[in-house]
Amino acid sequence: MEVIETKGVDDELSATVMTVGLNGMDGYRVKVEVNARKDKEAFVIVGLPDASVKESKERVWSTLYERDADIHEKKITVNLSPPEFKKTGPGYDAAMVIAVLKSIGELDVELREDQCIIGAISLNGEMQPFEGLVPVITNAMKLGFKEIYIPPINTRLFPTTLGTELIPVSTISGLISHLQGQITLDIPLSPPIELRETQQMNKEEVPQMDFQAIIGHTRAKRALEIAAAGGHHVLLSGPPGCGKSMLAEAFPSIFPNLDPEQALELYGIYQLGREELPSVKYRPMRHPHHSASGVSLLGGGTYPKPGEISFAHCGILFLDELAEFSKKTLDMLRQPLESGRITISRAKQTVTYPAEFTLIAATNPCPCGYDGSSQRYCVCTPKQIASYKQRISGPILDRMDFALTLTSVPLNQAHPKTESSTVIKKRVSKAREQQYNRYGKQLLNNRVPFQLIQDTSPISNQQMQYLHQICWENKWSNRTQIKIIRVARTISDLFEETSISEQALKEAIEWKMFSNHFMNGEKDG
């Protein structure tokens, strides 16, 4: 929107500058409206500002004095519109300064409706990055702004396909010069937003666990391959030392690398959570302790911050000792497991964060851990075993596409050589590309609307009758039937088939049969 100037009979002037606010990871347009009139000297900010925004008064006031602006005997009122959204952070500072200078008649420029100003400032007018800058810039690009003035950061992180020009400026003076048509060059880039490539490379040199290094567990490896290809969730049960954690540690090695858009989105989430993104190449794997609270797992606080499930976005959430987690905490995972997003409501703010993760969980079969083990005797009573398994609620188990009971693999027996993670990763990547092309966007079989699966991959009447018969015999729910079709679609993608084959459907039904063994205490190997 253009900077609008009006003048009244009492030398009352006003101006408007556009910027962007943030609510969780979602951005919205903010009009910084400034009114200056002759009155007792004062500076007032309205529009639901929090403490960090109210402190902008001193930074803006100091910058104006630094520029010898004529603000004596003037009451300056700043309105951040829309007023119903809570404004947080110092990112409105630079827009306030420009609007104030315009309102007091010391800056004669016009801003187009596709221009906005984002940035915090120091007391002497230097433009500075702030917490949440990356998602603010990303949302500004999505909102259609074509010229975005930002602090001096490295802009190579951001996509160039949206037709937006990012203009880094180091000071308010440089910003004003550019607005007046003077080209500013040789702006030093500030390091706070850099991805610290040296540090990242050092981290990425640490080799990942390879599937080829894990002896046995052929069936479990196959399940993990299907899960990685379609974004399905996995539960592993077995005695201590049978290889549950080792399989989970190798799981990330078969996932495709992050693309630039995913890395940028993750960087914004980690910045909001005040954490460092482990890698811009590999997908994140979060491993919270079983004593973690619901707030740390899902996110929260007075002004909600992202939690572990959002830090695992586009990656993996590993919950070891699943039965030791609070039942209330586990049940909180129901919504994000289905929707891929988490909405956190507090008295002062409601925000939504992305949480499209693949869940892999591990648990012991009983309190002592050795129920069904061939190496040690279980000392638990049937009642204790049943009570231990009931710590994981039915709705959570129902959302698990694979639930396998593992046993220890004897090392003194000959085992065939298995595929490496690199080979499996290629198949997984190809299967995901098929899904992206089929659905027209980055959607996986586990979360794509079921109607879209039916439209793009309808199963035959014969296959549907066969599935209904199996589900009726086993008393499986409608949710289970849908999950079987989703898994069958992923298996077909791994075979590079355009439709759901009978072989894929039968394999998906077999996996559901194996999943029932978890509750029955049977072994899958």
Helices and strands as residue ranges (DSSP letters): E 6-7, E 13-23, E 26-38, E 42-46, H 51-54, H 56-66, E 74-81, H 93-103, E 115-117, E 120-121, E 127-128, H 133-142, E 147-150, G 155-157, E 165-168, H 172-179, G 191-193, H 197-204, G 211-213, H 218-230, E 234-237, H 244-250, G 251-254, H 260-272, E 285-286, H 294-298, E 299-300, E 305-306, H 308-311, E 316-319, G 322-324, H 327-331, H 334-339, E 341-345, E 350-354, E 358-363, H 382-389, H 394-398, E 402-405, H 421-439, H 450-456, H 461-474, H 478-494, H 502-520
